[in-house]
Amino acid sequence: MRFLKYVIGMAMVLLIGSVAPAQAADTTVTFTIQGGALTISAPASINLGNTASGATLQGTIGPVTVTDLRATLLGSWTAHVSSTDFTTGGGTANETIPKTDAAYASGAATSTTGVGTFVPGQLTVPLAAPLTGQVTAFSATALVGNNTVTWNPTLRVTIPNSAVAGTYTGTVTHSIA
């Protein structure tokens, strides 16, 4: 008897569940995800300290961050670094340390967010790239959605024996494309 009640109950559930509604209305929903900007930031200034002519100075620049808010599918970007000469006084030959005497090592990423493959330009200081022109600092491929990467690069400057005393100033520029 229980079995019969169970079968009748199940039949009623199936019958009620298969009855089509008297009326139905579908609504198509759309929305847009807007892409943002691709930006790079770096400290405004650093001081590598002091040394003598013929020596080498080395220090970290501080956090450099690429923020990619473009919301891409399999996107990519490359960050570059370049430098001016470093000068003091009137910028004569003995008051100039050429940019070719500076080398840059990005090191590994200190933090990342999002999906992608993030690749340092030069992983360690012994592999530092001379700043003879535009050098790859970091790159990213296979990017999906928004992402960020931060690194703390090292700058090494070899001081010529002929450099005169003074405070030398140059500009290291990070750019993104």
N, C-alpha and C positions, 0 to 999 in steps of 0.2 A: 504494500500500500504506500509506504514511504517512497519507494522508487517511482510509482505512478505519479504521485504529487510532484516529485522532483522533475520528471519529464514534462509534465503539464506546465510547471512553472518556467522551465527553460524555453519551452515552445512559446509561451506568452512573451517572454523577454525578447526572443528573436523576432516575433511578429511585431511587437511595438517598436523595436529598434529599426526595423526595415521600412517603416512607414515614412515616406518622404514628407518634408515639411510642406505646408500649404503654399508658402512663398519664401524665397531666398533672395538675398542681394549681396553681391560681391563688391568690395572696394579695393581698388588698386592703390597701393601706398608707395610713394616715391620720396626720396630725399637725396641731398647732395653732400658729399664730404669734400670740403674745400682744402686744397693744398696750401701750405704756407711757404715760408722763406727758408733758404739755405744760408746759414750764417756761420762766421768764425769769430772767436774772441780770444784775446791774449792780454797779459798784463801790459799796462801803459809804459812801465819803465822798470829796469832792474839795474843793480850795481854789482858788477863782478868782483869788486874789491880793488886791491892795488898790488903791484908787483914791480920788478925791475926790468929794464930792457934785456932782451934775450931770453926771457922766461915765458911761461905759458899760464894763462888764466883760464879757469873753467868754472862754470856754475850753471844752475838750472834757471830757466827763464820763468818758470811758474806755469800754472795750468793753462793749456791751450784747448779750447773746446769747439767742436763743430756741432751745431744743432741743425738737424735736417727735419723740417716740418712740412715737407712737400707731399707726404703720404704716397710715396711711389710704390710701384710694383716692379721689383728687380731693378731698382735705381742704382746709381753709383755717383761718386764724387772723388776728387783728388784735391788735397790741400798741399800748397806749395809754400816754401819759405825762401826769402832772398834777403840780401843785406846791402847796405851802402858801405863805403869805406868809413873807417873810424878816424876822426881828426881832432886835433887840438890847435889852439892858437890860430895862426894864419893858414893852416892846412898845407904847408910846404911839404916837400918829400919826406923830411925828417919828422914832420908833425902829422904824418898820415900812416895808418896801419891799413893796408889794403884788405878789402873784404875776402880776398883769396887766402888770407891768413886766418880766417875764421872758419870753423867747422861746426856742423849741426848734427845732433843725434836725437831723434824723436823719442827713442825708448818705447817700451810697451805701453799699451793703453792703461791708464790708471782707473778708468771706469767707462762702461758702455751701457746703453739702453737700446732696446728695440732689436730687430732682427736684421742681421747682415754679417758680412765678413769684413773685419777691420784689420788693416795691415800697416804696420809702422814702416816708414821710409828707411830708417836705419835703427836697428834694435839696440846697439850698444855704442859707447863712445869710441872704441877702437875702429868701428866702421863708420864713424862720422863722415858726412859729406862736406867737402869744401864748398863754401858759398860763392862759387865762381859765377853763378847765374841762378836761375830758378831751380830749386831742388825739391823733390817730392818729400813732404813731411809725413803724410799719412794718406791712406786711401781706403775707400769702402766700396764693396760690390755686393750684389744680391740683396739689396736693401728692400725691405717690405715695411710700409707704413712709416711712422716717425721714428727717429733714432738720434742718439748723441754719442760722441766719443770724446774723451778727455785724455791728454797726455802731458807729461812734464818734461820738455826737451832740455838737453844739455847743450850749451854753447861753449866752445873752446876757441880761444884766441891766442895765437902764437905771436909774441911781441918781437919784432926785429931788433937786432943789436943796435941799429942806428936810430931807433925811436928816442925822441927827447922827452924829458919830464913834462907832465901835464895831464889834465883830465880829458880823456878821449871820449868822443860821442859819435855814435852811428845809429842807424835804424835797421832793425830786423823786422821784416814784414811777412806776415802769414796771410795767405789768400786762399780762396776756395772756388772751385769750378766743378 
